[in-house]
Amino acid sequence: MIAASYVHIGIVYTKLKRYQEAIDILEKALNIQCKVLGTDHLDVG
């Protein structure tokens, strides 16, 4: 749930053209997904 929220926030930042903030928050989401699902999971790769 937290990772999904971060993804949505990242999308909002992208639409606002706040690209560095989008990258930062999307990286947080990816790190969470990797820890929870593993790096081989389809939602991560």
C-alpha distance (Angstrom), angle and dihedral (degrees) to the residues before:
residue distance angle dihedral
M1 . . .
I2 3.79 . .
A3 3.80 92.5 .
A4 3.81 90.8 50.3
S5 3.80 90.2 50.9
Y6 3.80 90.0 51.2
V7 3.80 89.8 51.3
H8 3.80 90.9 53.0
I9 3.79 91.2 48.4
G10 3.80 88.7 49.5
I11 3.79 90.1 53.7
V12 3.79 90.4 51.7
Y13 3.81 91.3 50.0
T14 3.80 89.2 50.4
K15 3.80 91.9 52.4
L16 3.80 88.7 49.6
K17 3.83 88.3 51.6
R18 3.80 90.2 -119.4
Y19 3.77 90.4 136.7
Q20 3.79 101.4 166.2
E21 3.79 91.1 52.1
A22 3.80 89.1 48.1
I23 3.79 91.3 52.2
D24 3.80 92.1 48.1
I25 3.80 95.1 50.8
L26 3.81 93.7 41.4
E27 3.80 89.7 52.9
K28 3.81 88.4 53.7
A29 3.79 89.2 52.0
L30 3.80 91.6 49.3
N31 3.80 92.6 49.1
I32 3.80 91.0 52.0
Q33 3.80 92.0 47.9
C34 3.80 91.5 49.3
K35 3.81 91.4 51.7
V36 3.79 94.6 45.9
L37 3.80 102.1 36.5
G38 3.79 103.3 22.8
T39 3.76 127.1 -117.0
D40 3.82 94.0 -85.9
H41 3.81 94.9 59.1
L42 3.82 116.6 114.5
D43 3.81 92.9 -125.6
V44 3.81 90.1 57.9
G45 3.78 101.6 42.6
